[in-house]
Amino acid sequence: MTCCRKTGVSFAERILELRLQRAHRMLRDRHNDRMRISEIALLSGFSDVSYFNRCFRRRFGSTPGSAR
């Protein structure tokens, strides 16, 4: 049995969560203040910034800009 079956989370959902967590950490890190949000999204594995913004808001309840 795989970890995804045990938790009930799909592989895609787990990857999305990991990407969002990385972006969240990067946005809060002062070393990344000069980076654009779109750059952080791309470095976190998102190729579509609009999709990133929607997912981020859904997951954290705020915009990526307010996470800074």
Secondary structure, DSSP 4 states (H G I P E B T S, - for coil): --HHHHHT--HHHHHHHHHHHHHHHHHH-GGGTTS-HHHHHHHTT-S-HHHHHHHHHHHHSS-HHHH-
